[in-house]
Amino acid sequence: MPRYRPHVAARPSWRCRVCGAAWPCSPARLALLGEYREDRIGLLIYLAALLYEAAGDLAGQAGQDRLTDRFVTWARAR
């Protein structure tokens, strides 16, 4: 049986260490939603802090203008 490997960010590239997609990748998003199931505001605060760090790491790179969508917008309550 394959061992589960958490989809975490490799810094400073902010790519997933497992699948190589832009982090948070789909598996990471699902894991975060499960972990913060009862605390959506806590999830948004955590993601906002990571967004701040990623903005510094990715300064001047293409796609930086979409970091808010990548890190925070997807996690808002619908």
N, CA, C, O and CB atoms as a CASP TS submission, in Angstrom:
PFRMAT TS
TARGET T0000
AUTHOR 0000-0000-0000
METHOD Language model
MODEL 1
PARENT N/A
ATOM      1  N   MET     1       0.841  -1.171   0.000  1.00  0.00           N
ATOM      2  CA  MET     1       0.000   0.000   0.000  1.00  0.00           C
ATOM      3  C   MET     1       0.894   1.244   0.000  1.00  0.00           C
ATOM      4  O   MET     1       1.808   1.345   0.819  1.00  0.00           O
ATOM      5  CB  MET     1      -0.962  -0.008   1.220  1.00  0.00           C
ATOM      6  N   PRO     2       0.638   2.195  -0.914  1.00  0.00           N
ATOM      7  CA  PRO     2       1.476   3.400  -0.970  1.00  0.00           C
ATOM      8  C   PRO     2       1.266   4.270   0.264  1.00  0.00           C
ATOM      9  O   PRO     2       0.160   4.379   0.793  1.00  0.00           O
ATOM     10  CB  PRO     2       1.171   4.209  -2.241  1.00  0.00           C
ATOM     11  N   ARG     3       2.335   4.871   0.696  1.00  0.00           N
ATOM     12  CA  ARG     3       2.297   5.768   1.854  1.00  0.00           C
ATOM     13  C   ARG     3       1.836   7.156   1.403  1.00  0.00           C
ATOM     14  O   ARG     3       2.299   7.661   0.380  1.00  0.00           O
ATOM     15  CB  ARG     3       3.698   5.848   2.546  1.00  0.00           C
ATOM     16  N   TYR     4       0.935   7.766   2.157  1.00  0.00           N
ATOM     17  CA  TYR     4       0.459   9.114   1.835  1.00  0.00           C
ATOM     18  C   TYR     4       1.555  10.130   2.109  1.00  0.00           C
ATOM     19  O   TYR     4       2.172  10.127   3.174  1.00  0.00           O
ATOM     20  CB  TYR     4      -0.811   9.461   2.648  1.00  0.00           C
ATOM     21  N   ARG     5       1.786  10.985   1.148  1.00  0.00           N
ATOM     22  CA  ARG     5       2.748  12.075   1.315  1.00  0.00           C
ATOM     23  C   ARG     5       1.984  13.383   1.269  1.00  0.00           C
ATOM     24  O   ARG     5       1.307  13.662   0.280  1.00  0.00           O
ATOM     25  CB  ARG     5       3.864  12.035   0.215  1.00  0.00           C
ATOM     26  N   PRO     6       2.074  14.192   2.313  1.00  0.00           N
ATOM     27  CA  PRO     6       1.326  15.456   2.326  1.00  0.00           C
ATOM     28  C   PRO     6       1.820  16.393   1.232  1.00  0.00           C
ATOM     29  O   PRO     6       3.018  16.488   0.965  1.00  0.00           O
ATOM     30  CB  PRO     6       1.447  16.142   3.699  1.00  0.00           C
ATOM     31  N   HIS     7       0.892  17.065   0.620  1.00  0.00           N
ATOM     32  CA  HIS     7       1.198  18.035  -0.435  1.00  0.00           C
ATOM     33  C   HIS     7       1.532  19.372   0.224  1.00  0.00           C
ATOM     34  O   HIS     7       0.639  20.154   0.549  1.00  0.00           O
ATOM     35  CB  HIS     7      -0.003  18.185  -1.441  1.00  0.00           C
ATOM     36  N   VAL     8       2.812  19.621   0.415  1.00  0.00           N
ATOM     37  CA  VAL     8       3.287  20.836   1.073  1.00  0.00           C
ATOM     38  C   VAL     8       4.118  21.651   0.081  1.00  0.00           C
ATOM     39  O   VAL     8       4.599  21.134  -0.927  1.00  0.00           O
ATOM     40  CB  VAL     8       4.122  20.493   2.345  1.00  0.00           C
ATOM     41  N   ALA     9       4.270  22.922   0.393  1.00  0.00           N
ATOM     42  CA  ALA     9       4.977  23.833  -0.503  1.00  0.00           C
ATOM     43  C   ALA     9       6.485  23.710  -0.356  1.00  0.00           C
ATOM     44  O   ALA     9       7.014  23.573   0.747  1.00  0.00           O
ATOM     45  CB  ALA     9       4.548  25.265  -0.239  1.00  0.00           C
ATOM     46  N   ALA    10       7.160  23.762  -1.492  1.00  0.00           N
ATOM     47  CA  ALA    10       8.621  23.872  -1.522  1.00  0.00           C
ATOM     48  C   ALA    10       8.934  25.354  -1.694  1.00  0.00           C
ATOM     49  O   ALA    10       8.544  25.979  -2.680  1.00  0.00           O
ATOM     50  CB  ALA    10       9.266  22.991  -2.687  1.00  0.00           C
ATOM     51  N   ARG    11       9.628  25.883  -0.738  1.00  0.00           N
ATOM     52  CA  ARG    11       9.947  27.305  -0.816  1.00  0.00           C
ATOM     53  C   ARG    11      11.370  27.487  -1.299  1.00  0.00           C
ATOM     54  O   ARG    11      12.227  26.667  -0.967  1.00  0.00           O
ATOM     55  CB  ARG    11       9.750  27.991   0.546  1.00  0.00           C
ATOM     56  N   PRO    12      11.653  28.497  -2.049  1.00  0.00           N
ATOM     57  CA  PRO    12      10.871  29.695  -2.324  1.00  0.00           C
ATOM     58  C   PRO    12      10.020  29.617  -3.594  1.00  0.00           C
ATOM     59  O   PRO    12       9.426  30.623  -3.983  1.00  0.00           O
ATOM     60  CB  PRO    12      11.784  30.860  -2.422  1.00  0.00           C
ATOM     61  N   SER    13       9.944  28.474  -4.240  1.00  0.00           N
ATOM     62  CA  SER    13       9.193  28.384  -5.496  1.00  0.00           C
ATOM     63  C   SER    13       7.689  28.300  -5.288  1.00  0.00           C
ATOM     64  O   SER    13       6.928  28.631  -6.198  1.00  0.00           O
ATOM     65  CB  SER    13       9.652  27.185  -6.280  1.00  0.00           C
ATOM     66  N   TRP    14       7.243  27.870  -4.121  1.00  0.00           N
ATOM     67  CA  TRP    14       5.840  27.677  -3.808  1.00  0.00           C
ATOM     68  C   TRP    14       5.176  26.708  -4.779  1.00  0.00           C
ATOM     69  O   TRP    14       4.043  26.910  -5.213  1.00  0.00           O
ATOM     70  CB  TRP    14       5.115  29.006  -3.823  1.00  0.00           C
ATOM     71  N   ARG    15       5.920  25.641  -5.109  1.00  0.00           N
ATOM     72  CA  ARG    15       5.395  24.519  -5.887  1.00  0.00           C
ATOM     73  C   ARG    15       5.225  23.364  -4.912  1.00  0.00           C
ATOM     74  O   ARG    15       5.925  23.284  -3.903  1.00  0.00           O
ATOM     75  CB  ARG    15       6.351  24.130  -7.098  1.00  0.00           C
ATOM     76  N   CYS    16       4.295  22.475  -5.217  1.00  0.00           N
ATOM     77  CA  CYS    16       4.048  21.325  -4.345  1.00  0.00           C
ATOM     78  C   CYS    16       5.226  20.365  -4.410  1.00  0.00           C
ATOM     79  O   CYS    16       5.716  20.050  -5.494  1.00  0.00           O
ATOM     80  CB  CYS    16       2.740  20.602  -4.742  1.00  0.00           C
ATOM     81  N   ARG    17       5.678  19.902  -3.262  1.00  0.00           N
ATOM     82  CA  ARG    17       6.804  18.955  -3.195  1.00  0.00           C
ATOM     83  C   ARG    17       6.433  17.586  -3.762  1.00  0.00           C
ATOM     84  O   ARG    17       7.322  16.834  -4.161  1.00  0.00           O
ATOM     85  CB  ARG    17       7.276  18.800  -1.747  1.00  0.00           C
ATOM     86  N   VAL    18       5.156  17.249  -3.807  1.00  0.00           N
ATOM     87  CA  VAL    18       4.722  15.933  -4.264  1.00  0.00           C
ATOM     88  C   VAL    18       4.375  15.937  -5.747  1.00  0.00           C
ATOM     89  O   VAL    18       4.901  15.126  -6.509  1.00  0.00           O
ATOM     90  CB  VAL    18       3.526  15.464  -3.454  1.00  0.00           C
ATOM     91  N   CYS    19       3.491  16.846  -6.163  1.00  0.00           N
ATOM     92  CA  CYS    19       3.000  16.808  -7.548  1.00  0.00           C
ATOM     93  C   CYS    19       3.593  17.896  -8.440  1.00  0.00           C
ATOM     94  O   CYS    19       3.444  17.829  -9.660  1.00  0.00           O
ATOM     95  CB  CYS    19       1.502  16.933  -7.555  1.00  0.00           C
ATOM     96  N   GLY    20       4.254  18.887  -7.869  1.00  0.00           N
ATOM     97  CA  GLY    20       4.898  19.934  -8.654  1.00  0.00           C
ATOM     98  C   GLY    20       3.981  21.052  -9.107  1.00  0.00           C
ATOM     99  O   GLY    20       4.434  21.991  -9.761  1.00  0.00           O
ATOM    100  N   ALA    21       2.693  20.972  -8.771  1.00  0.00           N
ATOM    101  CA  ALA    21       1.750  22.025  -9.161  1.00  0.00           C
ATOM    102  C   ALA    21       1.946  23.256  -8.277  1.00  0.00           C
ATOM    103  O   ALA    21       2.560  23.188  -7.213  1.00  0.00           O
ATOM    104  CB  ALA    21       0.286  21.516  -9.062  1.00  0.00           C
ATOM    105  N   ALA    22       1.410  24.379  -8.744  1.00  0.00           N
ATOM    106  CA  ALA    22       1.438  25.594  -7.929  1.00  0.00           C
ATOM    107  C   ALA    22       0.715  25.303  -6.615  1.00  0.00           C
ATOM    108  O   ALA    22      -0.401  24.783  -6.612  1.00  0.00           O
ATOM    109  CB  ALA    22       0.775  26.805  -8.685  1.00  0.00           C
ATOM    110  N   TRP    23       1.369  25.646  -5.489  1.00  0.00           N
ATOM    111  CA  TRP    23       0.781  25.361  -4.187  1.00  0.00           C
ATOM    112  C   TRP    23      -0.066  26.524  -3.733  1.00  0.00           C
ATOM    113  O   TRP    23       0.352  27.667  -3.923  1.00  0.00           O
ATOM    114  CB  TRP    23       1.864  25.057  -3.154  1.00  0.00           C
ATOM    115  N   PRO    24      -1.223  26.313  -3.149  1.00  0.00           N
ATOM    116  CA  PRO    24      -1.800  25.044  -2.759  1.00  0.00           C
ATOM    117  C   PRO    24      -2.463  24.324  -3.933  1.00  0.00           C
ATOM    118  O   PRO    24      -3.374  24.851  -4.573  1.00  0.00           O
ATOM    119  CB  PRO    24      -2.801  25.257  -1.653  1.00  0.00           C
ATOM    120  N   CYS    25      -1.994  23.132  -4.195  1.00  0.00           N
ATOM    121  CA  CYS    25      -2.556  22.292  -5.254  1.00  0.00           C
ATOM    122  C   CYS    25      -3.895  21.729  -4.773  1.00  0.00           C
ATOM    123  O   CYS    25      -4.270  21.914  -3.615  1.00  0.00           O
ATOM    124  CB  CYS    25      -1.569  21.135  -5.645  1.00  0.00           C
ATOM    125  N   SER    26      -4.599  21.056  -5.649  1.00  0.00           N
ATOM    126  CA  SER    26      -5.919  20.517  -5.280  1.00  0.00           C
ATOM    127  C   SER    26      -5.872  19.596  -4.063  1.00  0.00           C
ATOM    128  O   SER    26      -6.698  19.753  -3.164  1.00  0.00           O
ATOM    129  CB  SER    26      -6.511  19.764  -6.451  1.00  0.00           C
ATOM    130  N   PRO    27      -4.935  18.633  -3.993  1.00  0.00           N
ATOM    131  CA  PRO    27      -4.887  17.798  -2.785  1.00  0.00           C
ATOM    132  C   PRO    27      -4.594  18.597  -1.513  1.00  0.00           C
ATOM    133  O   PRO    27      -5.127  18.287  -0.448  1.00  0.00           O
ATOM    134  CB  PRO    27      -3.838  16.720  -2.951  1.00  0.00           C
ATOM    135  N   ALA    28      -3.753  19.620  -1.623  1.00  0.00           N
ATOM    136  CA  ALA    28      -3.450  20.453  -0.455  1.00  0.00           C
ATOM    137  C   ALA    28      -4.690  21.234  -0.029  1.00  0.00           C
ATOM    138  O   ALA    28      -4.955  21.375   1.165  1.00  0.00           O
ATOM    139  CB  ALA    28      -2.282  21.424  -0.762  1.00  0.00           C
ATOM    140  N   ARG    29      -5.442  21.737  -0.989  1.00  0.00           N
ATOM    141  CA  ARG    29      -6.671  22.477  -0.669  1.00  0.00           C
ATOM    142  C   ARG    29      -7.667  21.573   0.049  1.00  0.00           C
ATOM    143  O   ARG    29      -8.262  21.968   1.051  1.00  0.00           O
ATOM    144  CB  ARG    29      -7.309  23.057  -1.953  1.00  0.00           C
ATOM    145  N   LEU    30      -7.843  20.374  -0.462  1.00  0.00           N
ATOM    146  CA  LEU    30      -8.760  19.436   0.194  1.00  0.00           C
ATOM    147  C   LEU    30      -8.310  19.124   1.614  1.00  0.00           C
ATOM    148  O   LEU    30      -9.128  19.080   2.533  1.00  0.00           O
ATOM    149  CB  LEU    30      -8.868  18.140  -0.614  1.00  0.00           C
ATOM    150  N   ALA    31      -7.016  18.910   1.795  1.00  0.00           N
ATOM    151  CA  ALA    31      -6.487  18.618   3.133  1.00  0.00           C
ATOM    152  C   ALA    31      -6.693  19.807   4.070  1.00  0.00           C
ATOM    153  O   ALA    31      -7.066  19.626   5.229  1.00  0.00           O
ATOM    154  CB  ALA    31      -4.989  18.257   3.055  1.00  0.00           C
ATOM    155  N   LEU    32      -6.451  21.019   3.576  1.00  0.00           N
ATOM    156  CA  LEU    32      -6.630  22.217   4.400  1.00  0.00           C
ATOM    157  C   LEU    32      -8.103  22.416   4.771  1.00  0.00           C
ATOM    158  O   LEU    32      -8.418  22.764   5.909  1.00  0.00           O
ATOM    159  CB  LEU    32      -6.099  23.457   3.660  1.00  0.00           C
ATOM    160  N   LEU    33      -9.003  22.195   3.805  1.00  0.00           N
ATOM    161  CA  LEU    33     -10.428  22.317   4.109  1.00  0.00           C
ATOM    162  C   LEU    33     -10.854  21.311   5.166  1.00  0.00           C
ATOM    163  O   LEU    33     -11.672  21.625   6.031  1.00  0.00           O
ATOM    164  CB  LEU    33     -11.260  22.129   2.844  1.00  0.00           C
ATOM    165  N   GLY    34     -10.309  20.112   5.102  1.00  0.00           N
ATOM    166  CA  GLY    34     -10.615  19.114   6.121  1.00  0.00           C
ATOM    167  C   GLY    34     -10.043  19.471   7.474  1.00  0.00           C
ATOM    168  O   GLY    34     -10.707  19.324   8.500  1.00  0.00           O
ATOM    169  N   GLU    35      -8.816  19.939   7.472  1.00  0.00           N
ATOM    170  CA  GLU    35      -8.144  20.297   8.729  1.00  0.00           C
ATOM    171  C   GLU    35      -8.829  21.463   9.424  1.00  0.00           C
ATOM    172  O   GLU    35      -8.941  21.485  10.650  1.00  0.00           O
ATOM    173  CB  GLU    35      -6.684  20.643   8.469  1.00  0.00           C
ATOM    174  N   TYR    36      -9.287  22.433   8.635  1.00  0.00           N
ATOM    175  CA  TYR    36      -9.920  23.632   9.185  1.00  0.00           C
ATOM    176  C   TYR    36     -11.439  23.591   9.013  1.00  0.00           C
ATOM    177  O   TYR    36     -12.083  24.636   8.923  1.00  0.00           O
ATOM    178  CB  TYR    36      -9.351  24.886   8.515  1.00  0.00           C
ATOM    179  N   ARG    37     -12.003  22.399   8.966  1.00  0.00           N
ATOM    180  CA  ARG    37     -13.433  22.191   8.723  1.00  0.00           C
ATOM    181  C   ARG    37     -14.304  23.051   9.635  1.00  0.00           C
ATOM    182  O   ARG    37     -15.317  23.594   9.191  1.00  0.00           O
ATOM    183  CB  ARG    37     -13.785  20.726   8.915  1.00  0.00           C
ATOM    184  N   GLU    38     -13.930  23.175  10.868  1.00  0.00           N
ATOM    185  CA  GLU    38     -14.732  23.918  11.854  1.00  0.00           C
ATOM    186  C   GLU    38     -14.208  25.340  12.094  1.00  0.00           C
ATOM    187  O   GLU    38     -14.702  26.029  12.987  1.00  0.00           O
ATOM    188  CB  GLU    38     -14.758  23.158  13.175  1.00  0.00           C
ATOM    189  N   ASP    39     -13.229  25.786  11.321  1.00  0.00           N
ATOM    190  CA  ASP    39     -12.618  27.098  11.572  1.00  0.00           C
ATOM    191  C   ASP    39     -12.220  27.764  10.254  1.00  0.00           C
ATOM    192  O   ASP    39     -11.033  27.919   9.966  1.00  0.00           O
ATOM    193  CB  ASP    39     -11.381  26.956  12.495  1.00  0.00           C
ATOM    194  N   ARG    40     -13.209  28.153   9.460  1.00  0.00           N
ATOM    195  CA  ARG    40     -12.931  28.763   8.160  1.00  0.00           C
ATOM    196  C   ARG    40     -12.157  30.072   8.313  1.00  0.00           C
ATOM    197  O   ARG    40     -11.287  30.370   7.496  1.00  0.00           O
ATOM    198  CB  ARG    40     -14.236  29.013   7.403  1.00  0.00           C
ATOM    199  N   ILE    41     -12.459  30.844   9.334  1.00  0.00           N
ATOM    200  CA  ILE    41     -11.729  32.100   9.542  1.00  0.00           C
ATOM    201  C   ILE    41     -10.268  31.806   9.859  1.00  0.00           C
ATOM    202  O   ILE    41      -9.380  32.504   9.367  1.00  0.00           O
ATOM    203  CB  ILE    41     -12.371  32.930  10.683  1.00  0.00           C
ATOM    204  N   GLY    42     -10.008  30.799  10.660  1.00  0.00           N
ATOM    205  CA  GLY    42      -8.629  30.404  10.959  1.00  0.00           C
ATOM    206  C   GLY    42      -7.891  29.991   9.700  1.00  0.00           C
ATOM    207  O   GLY    42      -6.715  30.315   9.532  1.00  0.00           O
ATOM    208  N   LEU    43      -8.577  29.272   8.810  1.00  0.00           N
ATOM    209  CA  LEU    43      -7.978  28.876   7.530  1.00  0.00           C
ATOM    210  C   LEU    43      -7.619  30.107   6.710  1.00  0.00           C
ATOM    211  O   LEU    43      -6.524  30.183   6.153  1.00  0.00           O
ATOM    212  CB  LEU    43      -8.939  27.965   6.735  1.00  0.00           C
ATOM    213  N   LEU    44      -8.522  31.059   6.631  1.00  0.00           N
ATOM    214  CA  LEU    44      -8.261  32.271   5.843  1.00  0.00           C
ATOM    215  C   LEU    44      -7.102  33.078   6.429  1.00  0.00           C
ATOM    216  O   LEU    44      -6.302  33.641   5.682  1.00  0.00           O
ATOM    217  CB  LEU    44      -9.523  33.143   5.775  1.00  0.00           C
ATOM    218  N   ILE    45      -7.007  33.139   7.740  1.00  0.00           N
ATOM    219  CA  ILE    45      -5.886  33.847   8.376  1.00  0.00           C
ATOM    220  C   ILE    45      -4.575  33.133   8.073  1.00  0.00           C
ATOM    221  O   ILE    45      -3.579  33.777   7.744  1.00  0.00           O
ATOM    222  CB  ILE    45      -6.098  33.952   9.908  1.00  0.00           C
ATOM    223  N   TYR    46      -4.568  31.816   8.181  1.00  0.00           N
ATOM    224  CA  TYR    46      -3.371  31.024   7.863  1.00  0.00           C
ATOM    225  C   TYR    46      -2.950  31.233   6.412  1.00  0.00           C
ATOM    226  O   TYR    46      -1.771  31.440   6.127  1.00  0.00           O
ATOM    227  CB  TYR    46      -3.626  29.529   8.128  1.00  0.00           C
ATOM    228  N   LEU    47      -3.916  31.177   5.496  1.00  0.00           N
ATOM    229  CA  LEU    47      -3.604  31.349   4.079  1.00  0.00           C
ATOM    230  C   LEU    47      -3.135  32.770   3.768  1.00  0.00           C
ATOM    231  O   LEU    47      -2.270  32.968   2.916  1.00  0.00           O
ATOM    232  CB  LEU    47      -4.823  31.008   3.230  1.00  0.00           C
ATOM    233  N   ALA    48      -3.706  33.756   4.458  1.00  0.00           N
ATOM    234  CA  ALA    48      -3.268  35.138   4.257  1.00  0.00           C
ATOM    235  C   ALA    48      -1.815  35.320   4.705  1.00  0.00           C
ATOM    236  O   ALA    48      -1.058  36.054   4.071  1.00  0.00           O
ATOM    237  CB  ALA    48      -4.187  36.107   5.025  1.00  0.00           C
ATOM    238  N   ALA    49      -1.430  34.659   5.786  1.00  0.00           N
ATOM    239  CA  ALA    49      -0.039  34.735   6.247  1.00  0.00           C
ATOM    240  C   ALA    49       0.889  34.086   5.221  1.00  0.00           C
ATOM    241  O   ALA    49       1.969  34.606   4.941  1.00  0.00           O
ATOM    242  CB  ALA    49       0.120  34.050   7.631  1.00  0.00           C
ATOM    243  N   LEU    50       0.469  32.949   4.662  1.00  0.00           N
ATOM    244  CA  LEU    50       1.277  32.295   3.628  1.00  0.00           C
ATOM    245  C   LEU    50       1.332  33.138   2.357  1.00  0.00           C
ATOM    246  O   LEU    50       2.366  33.189   1.690  1.00  0.00           O
ATOM    247  CB  LEU    50       0.714  30.901   3.309  1.00  0.00           C
ATOM    248  N   LEU    51       0.232  33.796   2.020  1.00  0.00           N
ATOM    249  CA  LEU    51       0.212  34.696   0.864  1.00  0.00           C
ATOM    250  C   LEU    51       1.252  35.795   1.028  1.00  0.00           C
ATOM    251  O   LEU    51       1.968  36.122   0.082  1.00  0.00           O
ATOM    252  CB  LEU    51      -1.189  35.313   0.678  1.00  0.00           C
ATOM    253  N   TYR    52       1.337  36.355   2.207  1.00  0.00           N
ATOM    254  CA  TYR    52       2.316  37.411   2.490  1.00  0.00           C
ATOM    255  C   TYR    52       3.741  36.890   2.273  1.00  0.00           C
ATOM    256  O   TYR    52       4.567  37.565   1.659  1.00  0.00           O
ATOM    257  CB  TYR    52       2.150  37.934   3.944  1.00  0.00           C
ATOM    258  N   GLU    53       4.019  35.694   2.776  1.00  0.00           N
ATOM    259  CA  GLU    53       5.347  35.107   2.616  1.00  0.00           C
ATOM    260  C   GLU    53       5.636  34.799   1.143  1.00  0.00           C
ATOM    261  O   GLU    53       6.734  35.058   0.649  1.00  0.00           O
ATOM    262  CB  GLU    53       5.470  33.827   3.460  1.00  0.00           C
ATOM    263  N   ALA    54       4.642  34.247   0.454  1.00  0.00           N
ATOM    264  CA  ALA    54       4.829  33.907  -0.957  1.00  0.00           C
ATOM    265  C   ALA    54       5.047  35.161  -1.801  1.00  0.00           C
ATOM    266  O   ALA    54       5.846  35.146  -2.738  1.00  0.00           O
ATOM    267  CB  ALA    54       3.618  33.124  -1.481  1.00  0.00           C
ATOM    268  N   ALA    55       4.353  36.229  -1.480  1.00  0.00           N
ATOM    269  CA  ALA    55       4.520  37.476  -2.236  1.00  0.00           C
ATOM    270  C   ALA    55       5.962  37.959  -2.143  1.00  0.00           C
ATOM    271  O   ALA    55       6.513  38.468  -3.119  1.00  0.00           O
ATOM    272  CB  ALA    55       3.555  38.568  -1.715  1.00  0.00           C
ATOM    273  N   GLY    56       6.568  37.802  -0.983  1.00  0.00           N
ATOM    274  CA  GLY    56       7.972  38.179  -0.836  1.00  0.00           C
ATOM    275  C   GLY    56       8.893  37.254  -1.612  1.00  0.00           C
ATOM    276  O   GLY    56       9.831  37.710  -2.267  1.00  0.00           O
ATOM    277  N   ASP    57       8.630  35.956  -1.540  1.00  0.00           N
ATOM    278  CA  ASP    57       9.469  34.979  -2.242  1.00  0.00           C
ATOM    279  C   ASP    57       9.340  35.082  -3.756  1.00  0.00           C
ATOM    280  O   ASP    57      10.310  34.865  -4.482  1.00  0.00           O
ATOM    281  CB  ASP    57       9.111  33.577  -1.800  1.00  0.00           C
ATOM    282  N   LEU    58       8.139  35.413  -4.232  1.00  0.00           N
ATOM    283  CA  LEU    58       7.876  35.415  -5.674  1.00  0.00           C
ATOM    284  C   LEU    58       7.865  36.818  -6.276  1.00  0.00           C
ATOM    285  O   LEU    58       7.401  37.000  -7.402  1.00  0.00           O
ATOM    286  CB  LEU    58       6.553  34.741  -5.953  1.00  0.00           C
ATOM    287  N   ALA    59       8.364  37.800  -5.554  1.00  0.00           N
ATOM    288  CA  ALA    59       8.362  39.189  -6.026  1.00  0.00           C
ATOM    289  C   ALA    59       8.991  39.291  -7.403  1.00  0.00           C
ATOM    290  O   ALA    59      10.076  38.764  -7.649  1.00  0.00           O
ATOM    291  CB  ALA    59       9.108  40.099  -5.039  1.00  0.00           C
ATOM    292  N   GLY    60       8.291  39.977  -8.298  1.00  0.00           N
ATOM    293  CA  GLY    60       8.806  40.220  -9.638  1.00  0.00           C
ATOM    294  C   GLY    60       8.590  39.082 -10.623  1.00  0.00           C
ATOM    295  O   GLY    60       8.946  39.213 -11.794  1.00  0.00           O
ATOM    296  N   GLN    61       8.019  37.975 -10.183  1.00  0.00           N
ATOM    297  CA  GLN    61       7.788  36.857 -11.094  1.00  0.00           C
ATOM    298  C   GLN    61       6.413  36.977 -11.749  1.00  0.00           C
ATOM    299  O   GLN    61       5.504  37.606 -11.206  1.00  0.00           O
ATOM    300  CB  GLN    61       7.910  35.515 -10.346  1.00  0.00           C
ATOM    301  N   ALA    62       6.281  36.371 -12.907  1.00  0.00           N
ATOM    302  CA  ALA    62       4.999  36.378 -13.616  1.00  0.00           C
ATOM    303  C   ALA    62       3.947  35.674 -12.776  1.00  0.00           C
ATOM    304  O   ALA    62       4.241  34.678 -12.114  1.00  0.00           O
ATOM    305  CB  ALA    62       5.129  35.699 -15.003  1.00  0.00           C
ATOM    306  N   GLY    63       2.736  36.179 -12.798  1.00  0.00           N
ATOM    307  CA  GLY    63       1.644  35.568 -12.073  1.00  0.00           C
ATOM    308  C   GLY    63       1.476  36.058 -10.655  1.00  0.00           C
ATOM    309  O   GLY    63       0.568  35.612  -9.952  1.00  0.00           O
ATOM    310  N   GLN    64       2.324  36.962 -10.219  1.00  0.00           N
ATOM    311  CA  GLN    64       2.237  37.449  -8.843  1.00  0.00           C
ATOM    312  C   GLN    64       0.909  38.165  -8.600  1.00  0.00           C
ATOM    313  O   GLN    64       0.414  38.180  -7.473  1.00  0.00           O
ATOM    314  CB  GLN    64       3.409  38.391  -8.535  1.00  0.00           C
ATOM    315  N   ASP    65       0.331  38.755  -9.642  1.00  0.00           N
ATOM    316  CA  ASP    65      -0.936  39.467  -9.491  1.00  0.00           C
ATOM    317  C   ASP    65      -2.102  38.518  -9.195  1.00  0.00           C
ATOM    318  O   ASP    65      -3.176  38.977  -8.804  1.00  0.00           O
ATOM    319  CB  ASP    65      -1.232  40.269 -10.750  1.00  0.00           C
ATOM    320  N   ARG    66      -1.917  37.222  -9.369  1.00  0.00           N
ATOM    321  CA  ARG    66      -2.976  36.243  -9.117  1.00  0.00           C
ATOM    322  C   ARG    66      -2.767  35.470  -7.811  1.00  0.00           C
ATOM    323  O   ARG    66      -3.453  34.476  -7.572  1.00  0.00           O
ATOM    324  CB  ARG    66      -3.060  35.268 -10.275  1.00  0.00           C
ATOM    325  N   LEU    67      -1.854  35.901  -6.982  1.00  0.00           N
ATOM    326  CA  LEU    67      -1.562  35.167  -5.748  1.00  0.00           C
ATOM    327  C   LEU    67      -2.746  35.146  -4.784  1.00  0.00           C
ATOM    328  O   LEU    67      -2.954  34.151  -4.090  1.00  0.00           O
ATOM    329  CB  LEU    67      -0.358  35.778  -5.058  1.00  0.00           C
ATOM    330  N   THR    68      -3.518  36.219  -4.729  1.00  0.00           N
ATOM    331  CA  THR    68      -4.669  36.234  -3.826  1.00  0.00           C
ATOM    332  C   THR    68      -5.655  35.145  -4.212  1.00  0.00           C
ATOM    333  O   THR    68      -6.163  34.439  -3.341  1.00  0.00           O
ATOM    334  CB  THR    68      -5.358  37.608  -3.843  1.00  0.00           C
ATOM    335  N   ASP    69      -5.934  34.996  -5.501  1.00  0.00           N
ATOM    336  CA  ASP    69      -6.825  33.917  -5.947  1.00  0.00           C
ATOM    337  C   ASP    69      -6.223  32.564  -5.613  1.00  0.00           C
ATOM    338  O   ASP    69      -6.926  31.663  -5.154  1.00  0.00           O
ATOM    339  CB  ASP    69      -7.095  34.019  -7.463  1.00  0.00           C
ATOM    340  N   ARG    70      -4.949  32.421  -5.835  1.00  0.00           N
ATOM    341  CA  ARG    70      -4.262  31.149  -5.617  1.00  0.00           C
ATOM    342  C   ARG    70      -4.255  30.749  -4.146  1.00  0.00           C
ATOM    343  O   ARG    70      -4.420  29.571  -3.828  1.00  0.00           O
ATOM    344  CB  ARG    70      -2.836  31.232  -6.132  1.00  0.00           C
ATOM    345  N   PHE    71      -4.068  31.713  -3.242  1.00  0.00           N
ATOM    346  CA  PHE    71      -3.907  31.387  -1.840  1.00  0.00           C
ATOM    347  C   PHE    71      -5.175  31.549  -1.002  1.00  0.00           C
ATOM    348  O   PHE    71      -5.393  30.768  -0.076  1.00  0.00           O
ATOM    349  CB  PHE    71      -2.839  32.227  -1.272  1.00  0.00           C
ATOM    350  N   VAL    72      -6.009  32.535  -1.297  1.00  0.00           N
ATOM    351  CA  VAL    72      -7.088  32.877  -0.365  1.00  0.00           C
ATOM    352  C   VAL    72      -8.488  32.724  -0.948  1.00  0.00           C
ATOM    353  O   VAL    72      -9.355  32.131  -0.308  1.00  0.00           O
ATOM    354  CB  VAL    72      -6.910  34.280   0.105  1.00  0.00           C
ATOM    355  N   THR    73      -8.722  33.238  -2.128  1.00  0.00           N
ATOM    356  CA  THR    73     -10.074  33.329  -2.659  1.00  0.00           C
ATOM    357  C   THR    73     -10.797  32.000  -2.701  1.00  0.00           C
ATOM    358  O   THR    73     -11.992  31.948  -2.412  1.00  0.00           O
ATOM    359  CB  THR    73     -10.038  33.908  -4.024  1.00  0.00           C
ATOM    360  N   TRP    74     -10.114  30.931  -3.049  1.00  0.00           N
ATOM    361  CA  TRP    74     -10.744  29.619  -3.161  1.00  0.00           C
ATOM    362  C   TRP    74     -11.302  29.121  -1.838  1.00  0.00           C
ATOM    363  O   TRP    74     -12.198  28.277  -1.830  1.00  0.00           O
ATOM    364  CB  TRP    74      -9.756  28.621  -3.697  1.00  0.00           C
ATOM    365  N   ALA    75     -10.792  29.625  -0.722  1.00  0.00           N
ATOM    366  CA  ALA    75     -11.176  29.106   0.597  1.00  0.00           C
ATOM    367  C   ALA    75     -12.335  29.870   1.246  1.00  0.00           C
ATOM    368  O   ALA    75     -12.793  29.500   2.327  1.00  0.00           O
ATOM    369  CB  ALA    75      -9.985  29.145   1.517  1.00  0.00           C
ATOM    370  N   ARG    76     -12.798  30.911   0.602  1.00  0.00           N
ATOM    371  CA  ARG    76     -13.909  31.666   1.185  1.00  0.00           C
ATOM    372  C   ARG    76     -15.161  30.810   1.231  1.00  0.00           C
ATOM    373  O   ARG    76     -15.357  29.925   0.399  1.00  0.00           O
ATOM    374  CB  ARG    76     -14.175  32.952   0.387  1.00  0.00           C
ATOM    375  N   ALA    77     -15.999  31.083   2.205  1.00  0.00           N
ATOM    376  CA  ALA    77     -17.278  30.370   2.302  1.00  0.00           C
ATOM    377  C   ALA    77     -18.140  30.727   1.096  1.00  0.00           C
ATOM    378  O   ALA    77     -18.126  31.857   0.607  1.00  0.00           O
ATOM    379  CB  ALA    77     -18.020  30.720   3.634  1.00  0.00           C
ATOM    380  N   ARG    78     -18.877  29.745   0.639  1.00  0.00           N
ATOM    381  CA  ARG    78     -19.722  29.980  -0.551  1.00  0.00           C
ATOM    382  C   ARG    78     -21.159  30.093  -0.185  1.00  0.00           C
ATOM    383  O   ARG    78     -22.005  30.290  -1.057  1.00  0.00           O
ATOM    384  CB  ARG    78     -19.553  28.876  -1.567  1.00  0.00           C
TER
END
